[in-house]
Amino acid sequence: MTDMATERHALAERLAKGGVLVTPEWREAVEAVPRELFLHPGVFLPEDGGKWRPVTAVGTDPAEWAQLAYSDRTLTTQLDGHLTADQVADPVTGLPTSSSTTPLTVVDMIEKLDVDDGHRVLEIGTGTGYSAALMCHRLGEDNVTTVEVDPEVAQRADAALEAAGFSTWTVTGDGLLGSPRNAPYDRVIATCAVRRIPYAWVRQTKPGGIILSTVGSWPYGTGLAKVTVDEDGNAQGSIVGESSFMQARAQAVVPVSGDLSARTAYADTVRETKVRPNLLDEWMPAFLAQLAAPGAHLVRASTSDGRPLLYLFDPDRESFAEFTGSGDSWTVRQGGPVALWDRIENALVAWHAAGSPAIDSVQLTITPESHVFWIDGHPELHWEHRLG
């Protein structure tokens, strides 16, 4: 029989050696909470061709299931907002809509939350319930409220929490609005990505309290924001590192689709780029692009003969940038009222001139009216995103 306690201890040891698991209280939680309970009824594993192979706890060798449950990987638990692994037998296509995030990311975030005994925490995005269980073990279940927008996901999380010995409050509803129970909170943590931190979270956080959330909408260009709420109802802090989570459904970006050639038929300007656009494949440039042009979507496509195509679209402002070229030689066609690439390119040029500072150099202030991002000492690296 597989000893899950040994697996939990081994996971804690790996996280500690990696410098992620630091405090004894959180180590005790990792060694006590059974992650395998939060993977029922099963998971989807990626396969070639964009398909997902269902793997369920029932019918899988216990040793294999244990290895999977305590692996250092994110495990997809739902596709297309409804499909779970127990409902299919063969590989399927679909879009991941819920997952159990890699323990490394989960533990790194809760360590950064800087909790203390007696703190009350609001979690946005229950998911499988694993991170909520860790916090219940550390703080006590009466001090943890977790919000999940998907009723079926919330039901499975509640069942897993109960099986693990916890009876916390899982609120089903719009996680962007939060929950009035136990508000104001000492800590707010989001286990999903948002384009901007809702001011509702600031209102429900005590002065001196911390909000921790992944900010951004591009899959590989998001940052972990850590801000502290002040007496005036504002929040200030910084981006403390790279982070990647599924988008909160209420803020999820609608993919650009349809005839892309028709969308880019009429350009206002055509010129050579100063910066190669495939730089946006890198994390920090992608994050900067979202600061400079917050409505822009990066879209990759290909021609009928397989030639890659690269675009930027801002559907709300009916603007686009289309790129052609390769290597260091690129041409950009831009159309619409907003010159998307001009804004992004200017930010990238200024960033290079500043010495290409890392993502943790970005500061953030949240007020009821706006989000302001900047990098100290470089006035050209300053962006205000007005709300409403």
Summary of the structure (lengths in Angstrom):
residues: 388
radius of gyration: 22.0
end to end distance: 57.0
largest distance: 67.8
contacts: 1250
relative contact order: 0.09
helix: 32%
strand: 31%
